[in-house]
């Protein structure tokens, strides 16, 4: 059985987080994983303009992704102002 790729593990983790975001009218998608292992994501729906977006990103999404995929060097939301 093959070892899941970085992208597969990121997608699996986002899938696990998705119900929590959807409960508040939001969603998340992986935009890309760069050559230097930065996961670029987009927060959508209610999450895109929520006042708690930074806490959601740092406290929830980033910590879950770094735990599941420790080789990631950073997690960036492409739609943060």
MOZI-V253812 format. One line per field, one symbol per residue. psi: psi as a letter, one per 40 degrees, with the letter a starting at -180 (. if undefined). Layout:
psi=???
//
This chain:
psi=hihiiddddddddddddddddddeeaiiihdihidffhhhihhibdddfieedddddddcddddddddgeehdihhheeh.
//
